[in-house]
Amino acid sequence: VLGSTPLPDDGTPRQRTLHLQQAFKIALSLVLFYAFALTVNWDVSNYGALAIVLVSLDVRGASLQKGIARVIGTTVGVIVGFWLLSAFSHNRWAMLAALNAYAFVIAYGMQGSRKPYAWFVAGFVPFVIWGDNYPNFQNAFYFGTFRWLQTTTGILIYTIVDCLFWPKRAGAQLASLQRVIWAKLSELMTLLGKYDSTHDQRAKIQTETAGQLAKAQQSLSLALFDSEGIRREKQDWILRQEAAADCVNAYQLLEESIQSCRNLKMQDSLERLNPAIELISGRLSRLADGVTSGDSTAQDGSSALGEVMDDPSWQSLSRPQRAAMSCLIDQLQRLDEASRTALS
């Protein structure tokens, strides 16, 4: 194995190198597939080449998942296609009715399945077997069998090439995305403590954070598939991902509470929250630096928040002001708890 490569940010010279590596793997896989096809004297080899192009994704886990789904879907589709031909090839209207019923089942199954691509492939293969051989079906068995062989061979060749040359595992991407999420949350909390920062300024970063969170959730499922280290610490990574999601969701509500407090002219009360905000921001910054366990500085911020509610001036607030401040403190406590969970 030539090495495992973490995924850097887009636009860097290293990213362009990764693109060249991916292009090399696709080209090498195509050459090896056609060399094999010529060796065994296959007449038409386009299905294996198509499979290579379709399953060549950014990370190994995604490629393996899509490759396995395509093989399973092709297998089911070929078997169903053969069965439909054996039962209805003598009557095209009966065949169309059977294909319509099959397509209905496939379309329904795709909507609730965790593997919609396998359903999709299984759905169109019988149509291809029937349509490409109509009205003479003497070669239908040859056509379907070799389509399956070519698809399986192409995916197998690409998987071997991908494992040998610069394998890119989703685990490296997951760790990078989680650090980006914590860094952006830390930046948001820092801006939150600066009351001259604008809502639009924070909203832009907040949108970027939500996008990174969605990518991280997808990378987690892929990393559990292709990264041994992630699988060994599966529960820890799941907890960190859940903590990151809790923090992002809590900040969204926190932003609304902050705006409500500012609209109610509560500048003095907000400034008393600075110690808790700084504590949470620092903890998020350590998470962004890669600290994920055994950190003695993960102290509880609830005491700093409790002092605000115990302050005598709390009683001088109006009922709407107390409600807004109470909601804000609840979200800060949620942020505090989720960030401590990620560090513990």
Secondary structure per residue as TSV (DSSP state, phi and psi in degrees):
chain	resnum	aa	ss	phi	psi
A	1	V	-	360.0	133.4
A	2	L	-	-81.7	-11.9
A	3	G	-	135.8	159.4
A	4	S	-	-105.9	133.8
A	5	T	-	-116.4	118.4
A	6	P	-	-69.3	157.8
A	7	L	-	-96.2	112.9
A	8	P	-	-80.9	-178.5
A	9	D	-	-70.7	154.7
A	10	D	T	-64.2	150.4
A	11	G	T	90.1	-7.1
A	12	T	S	-85.0	158.1
A	13	P	H	-57.1	-35.2
A	14	R	H	-63.3	-34.6
A	15	Q	H	-65.2	-38.8
A	16	R	H	-64.9	-35.4
A	17	T	H	-63.4	-41.4
A	18	L	H	-62.8	-37.8
A	19	H	H	-63.6	-40.7
A	20	L	H	-64.7	-40.2
A	21	Q	H	-62.8	-42.3
A	22	Q	H	-64.7	-41.7
A	23	A	H	-62.0	-39.4
A	24	F	H	-62.8	-43.2
A	25	K	H	-64.5	-40.4
A	26	I	H	-65.4	-46.5
A	27	A	H	-62.4	-44.1
A	28	L	H	-63.3	-41.1
A	29	S	H	-63.1	-41.8
A	30	L	H	-64.2	-42.7
A	31	V	H	-63.4	-44.5
A	32	L	H	-64.9	-38.7
A	33	F	H	-65.2	-47.2
A	34	Y	H	-68.5	-31.8
A	35	A	H	-63.1	-41.6
A	36	F	H	-66.9	-42.7
A	37	A	H	-62.2	-39.4
A	38	L	H	-69.2	-34.0
A	39	T	H	-65.1	-41.3
A	40	V	T	-93.2	3.7
A	41	N	T	64.9	45.7
A	42	W	-	-75.4	137.5
A	43	D	S	-72.9	-51.7
A	44	V	-	-122.4	121.1
A	45	S	-	-118.8	18.0
A	46	N	H	-72.3	-25.4
A	47	Y	H	-70.0	-36.1
A	48	G	H	-68.0	-40.3
A	49	A	H	-64.2	-40.7
A	50	L	H	-61.8	-41.4
A	51	A	H	-62.4	-39.7
A	52	I	H	-61.3	-45.9
A	53	V	H	-65.0	-39.2
A	54	L	H	-74.0	-30.9
A	55	V	H	-97.1	0.3
A	56	S	-	-83.7	85.7
A	57	L	-	-103.9	-179.5
A	58	D	S	-64.6	-41.4
A	59	V	S	-122.5	158.5
A	60	R	H	-61.4	-41.7
A	61	G	H	-59.5	-42.9
A	62	A	H	-66.0	-41.4
A	63	S	H	-64.7	-44.0
A	64	L	H	-63.9	-44.5
A	65	Q	H	-61.7	-44.7
A	66	K	H	-70.0	-37.1
A	67	G	H	-63.9	-45.9
A	68	I	H	-62.8	-42.1
A	69	A	H	-62.5	-38.6
A	70	R	H	-68.7	-40.1
A	71	V	H	-64.5	-45.5
A	72	I	H	-62.4	-45.8
A	73	G	H	-63.0	-42.3
A	74	T	H	-64.2	-40.9
A	75	T	H	-60.6	-49.6
A	76	V	H	-63.5	-43.2
A	77	G	H	-63.6	-40.5
A	78	V	H	-65.3	-44.8
A	79	I	H	-62.0	-46.0
A	80	V	H	-65.6	-39.6
A	81	G	H	-60.9	-43.3
A	82	F	H	-63.0	-41.9
A	83	W	H	-65.5	-42.8
A	84	L	H	-64.5	-38.6
A	85	L	H	-65.3	-41.1
A	86	S	H	-66.0	-27.7
A	87	A	H	-94.4	-32.7
A	88	F	H	-130.5	8.6
A	89	S	T	-64.2	-21.1
A	90	H	T	-77.4	-14.4
A	91	N	-	-137.6	109.3
A	92	R	H	-65.7	-32.6
A	93	W	H	-71.6	-37.6
A	94	A	H	-65.3	-37.7
A	95	M	H	-64.9	-44.2
A	96	L	H	-64.0	-38.4
A	97	A	H	-65.1	-41.1
A	98	A	H	-66.5	-41.8
A	99	L	H	-64.4	-36.9
A	100	N	H	-63.2	-44.3
A	101	A	H	-63.6	-40.3
A	102	Y	H	-64.9	-42.8
A	103	A	H	-62.5	-36.7
A	104	F	H	-61.7	-45.1
A	105	V	H	-62.3	-43.1
A	106	I	H	-64.1	-46.3
A	107	A	H	-62.0	-38.1
A	108	Y	H	-68.2	-44.6
A	109	G	H	-64.9	-33.8
A	110	M	H	-61.4	-34.5
A	111	Q	H	-69.7	-31.1
A	112	G	H	-110.0	7.1
A	113	S	-	-93.0	149.9
A	114	R	S	-82.1	-9.5
A	115	K	-	-125.3	64.7
A	116	P	H	-64.1	-27.4
A	117	Y	H	-66.0	-38.2
A	118	A	H	-63.0	-41.2
A	119	W	H	-63.2	-42.2
A	120	F	H	-60.0	-48.1
A	121	V	H	-64.3	-45.0
A	122	A	H	-60.3	-27.4
A	123	G	H	-75.4	-41.3
A	124	F	H	-89.2	-20.6
A	125	V	H	-60.2	-45.6
A	126	P	H	-58.8	-35.8
A	127	F	H	-64.1	-40.6
A	128	V	H	-66.4	-44.1
A	129	I	H	-60.7	-43.0
A	130	W	H	-73.5	-48.0
A	131	G	H	-66.2	-40.9
A	132	D	H	-74.2	-15.0
A	133	N	H	-111.8	-4.1
A	134	Y	T	-68.5	138.5
A	135	P	T	-97.6	3.6
A	136	N	-	-104.3	115.2
A	137	F	-	-105.5	20.6
A	138	Q	T	-63.4	-32.5
A	139	N	T	-101.1	11.2
A	140	A	H	-63.5	-41.4
A	141	F	H	-64.3	-43.5
A	142	Y	H	-60.1	-45.0
A	143	F	H	-62.2	-50.1
A	144	G	H	-65.7	-42.0
A	145	T	H	-63.6	-44.4
A	146	F	H	-74.6	-27.5
A	147	R	H	-62.5	-43.6
A	148	W	H	-63.8	-44.8
A	149	L	H	-62.6	-43.4
A	150	Q	H	-66.8	-43.4
A	151	T	H	-60.7	-48.1
A	152	T	H	-63.7	-42.9
A	153	T	H	-64.8	-44.1
A	154	G	H	-61.2	-44.3
A	155	I	H	-66.6	-40.2
A	156	L	H	-63.0	-42.6
A	157	I	H	-64.1	-45.1
A	158	Y	H	-64.8	-38.4
A	159	T	H	-62.0	-42.1
A	160	I	H	-64.4	-45.3
A	161	V	H	-62.5	-42.6
A	162	D	H	-64.9	-32.8
A	163	C	H	-75.8	-27.6
A	164	L	H	-89.6	-33.5
A	165	F	S	-114.5	112.3
A	166	W	S	47.2	57.7
A	167	P	-	-64.4	134.1
A	168	K	-	-112.1	107.7
A	169	R	-	-91.6	148.2
A	170	A	H	-69.5	-19.3
A	171	G	H	-60.2	-41.4
A	172	A	H	-65.4	-39.7
A	173	Q	H	-65.4	-40.4
A	174	L	H	-62.0	-47.4
A	175	A	H	-60.8	-40.9
A	176	S	H	-65.2	-42.8
A	177	L	H	-66.2	-40.4
A	178	Q	H	-64.2	-39.6
A	179	R	H	-63.9	-37.3
A	180	V	H	-64.0	-41.3
A	181	I	H	-61.2	-47.9
A	182	W	H	-63.6	-38.3
A	183	A	H	-64.1	-41.9
A	184	K	H	-69.6	-37.7
A	185	L	H	-64.6	-39.5
A	186	S	H	-62.9	-40.8
A	187	E	H	-63.5	-40.0
A	188	L	H	-64.0	-42.2
A	189	M	H	-66.9	-36.7
A	190	T	H	-63.5	-44.1
A	191	L	H	-65.8	-32.9
A	192	L	H	-64.2	-35.2
A	193	G	H	-73.2	-17.9
A	194	K	S	-96.2	102.9
A	195	Y	T	-74.5	-0.4
A	196	D	T	-91.8	-2.7
A	197	S	S	-72.4	149.7
A	198	T	-	-95.5	156.1
A	199	H	H	-64.4	-39.2
A	200	D	H	-63.2	-38.1
A	201	Q	H	-61.9	-44.3
A	202	R	H	-73.7	-34.2
A	203	A	H	-63.4	-36.8
A	204	K	H	-63.2	-46.9
A	205	I	H	-66.2	-36.7
A	206	Q	H	-62.5	-40.9
A	207	T	H	-64.9	-41.7
A	208	E	H	-63.1	-39.0
A	209	T	H	-64.4	-42.3
A	210	A	H	-62.5	-37.7
A	211	G	H	-65.5	-42.2
A	212	Q	H	-65.5	-34.6
A	213	L	H	-64.6	-42.6
A	214	A	H	-62.3	-40.9
A	215	K	H	-64.9	-39.9
A	216	A	H	-65.2	-37.6
A	217	Q	H	-64.4	-38.1
A	218	Q	H	-70.4	-40.9
A	219	S	H	-64.4	-30.8
A	220	L	H	-62.6	-45.0
A	221	S	H	-65.1	-35.0
A	222	L	H	-71.8	-39.4
A	223	A	H	-64.9	-35.5
A	224	L	H	-65.6	-17.9
A	225	F	H	-92.3	-35.1
A	226	D	H	-122.5	0.8
A	227	S	-	-123.0	112.5
A	228	E	H	-62.6	-40.6
A	229	G	H	-61.9	-37.9
A	230	I	H	-67.9	-40.5
A	231	R	H	-63.4	-38.3
A	232	R	H	-65.5	-33.8
A	233	E	T	-111.8	39.0
A	234	K	H	-53.8	-49.4
A	235	Q	H	-64.2	-39.1
A	236	D	H	-62.8	-44.3
A	237	W	H	-66.8	-37.9
A	238	I	H	-63.9	-42.0
A	239	L	H	-64.1	-40.1
A	240	R	H	-64.7	-40.2
A	241	Q	H	-66.2	-41.4
A	242	E	H	-64.7	-38.3
A	243	A	H	-65.4	-40.0
A	244	A	H	-63.6	-42.3
A	245	A	H	-64.1	-40.6
A	246	D	H	-61.6	-42.0
A	247	C	H	-65.2	-43.2
A	248	V	H	-63.3	-44.7
A	249	N	H	-65.9	-40.8
A	250	A	H	-64.6	-38.7
A	251	Y	H	-65.5	-38.0
A	252	Q	H	-58.1	-43.3
A	253	L	H	-71.7	-34.3
A	254	L	H	-62.6	-40.4
A	255	E	H	-60.4	-41.8
A	256	E	H	-65.3	-39.7
A	257	S	H	-66.4	-39.3
A	258	I	H	-59.9	-44.9
A	259	Q	H	-63.7	-38.4
A	260	S	H	-63.7	-42.8
A	261	C	H	-64.8	-39.6
A	262	R	H	-68.2	-37.0
A	263	N	H	-65.5	-26.5
A	264	L	T	-92.3	12.5
A	265	K	T	59.2	55.7
A	266	M	-	-115.6	40.6
A	267	Q	H	-58.2	-43.6
A	268	D	H	-63.7	-42.0
A	269	S	H	-66.2	-37.6
A	270	L	H	-65.9	-36.9
A	271	E	H	-65.5	-26.2
A	272	R	T	-72.0	-11.6
A	273	L	T	-87.5	-4.1
A	274	N	H	-55.6	-43.7
A	275	P	H	-58.5	-42.7
A	276	A	H	-67.8	-39.9
A	277	I	H	-63.7	-43.1
A	278	E	H	-65.0	-38.4
A	279	L	H	-63.0	-47.0
A	280	I	H	-66.7	-40.9
A	281	S	H	-61.0	-42.8
A	282	G	H	-64.2	-39.3
A	283	R	H	-65.7	-41.9
A	284	L	H	-64.1	-35.6
A	285	S	H	-64.3	-39.5
A	286	R	H	-66.4	-36.9
A	287	L	H	-63.7	-38.5
A	288	A	H	-64.8	-28.2
A	289	D	T	-81.9	-0.2
A	290	G	T	99.1	4.8
A	291	V	-	-78.2	118.6
A	292	T	-	-128.5	-2.0
A	293	S	S	-162.8	155.1
A	294	G	-	64.3	29.2
A	295	D	-	-91.9	117.5
A	296	S	T	-73.6	-12.5
A	297	T	T	-87.6	3.4
A	298	A	-	-77.9	58.7
A	299	Q	-	-76.7	156.0
A	300	D	-	-73.1	130.0
A	301	G	-	-94.6	2.2
A	302	S	H	-64.5	-32.2
A	303	S	H	-64.0	-41.1
A	304	A	H	-64.7	-35.4
A	305	L	H	-74.8	-36.3
A	306	G	H	-64.1	-33.3
A	307	E	H	-61.4	-33.6
A	308	V	H	-65.7	-42.7
A	309	M	H	-73.0	-26.2
A	310	D	H	-85.2	-11.1
A	311	D	S	-63.3	137.0
A	312	P	G	-57.2	-29.1
A	313	S	G	-67.0	-16.7
A	314	W	G	-58.0	-38.2
A	315	Q	G	-71.4	-18.7
A	316	S	G	-82.9	-8.7
A	317	L	S	-75.3	150.9
A	318	S	-	-73.4	167.0
A	319	R	H	-60.6	-45.4
A	320	P	H	-61.5	-37.1
A	321	Q	H	-66.8	-42.7
A	322	R	H	-64.0	-38.3
A	323	A	H	-64.8	-43.5
A	324	A	H	-65.9	-42.8
A	325	M	H	-67.5	-38.3
A	326	S	H	-62.6	-42.2
A	327	C	H	-64.2	-41.3
A	328	L	H	-62.8	-43.5
A	329	I	H	-66.2	-36.4
A	330	D	H	-59.9	-42.5
A	331	Q	H	-71.6	-35.2
A	332	L	H	-65.0	-39.2
A	333	Q	H	-64.6	-37.8
A	334	R	H	-65.4	-42.3
A	335	L	H	-61.5	-43.7
A	336	D	H	-60.6	-46.4
A	337	E	H	-66.7	-43.1
A	338	A	H	-66.5	-39.3
A	339	S	H	-70.2	-33.9
A	340	R	H	-68.5	-34.4
A	341	T	H	-63.7	-40.5
A	342	A	H	-66.7	-29.5
A	343	L	H	-88.1	-15.1
A	344	S	-	-84.4	360.0
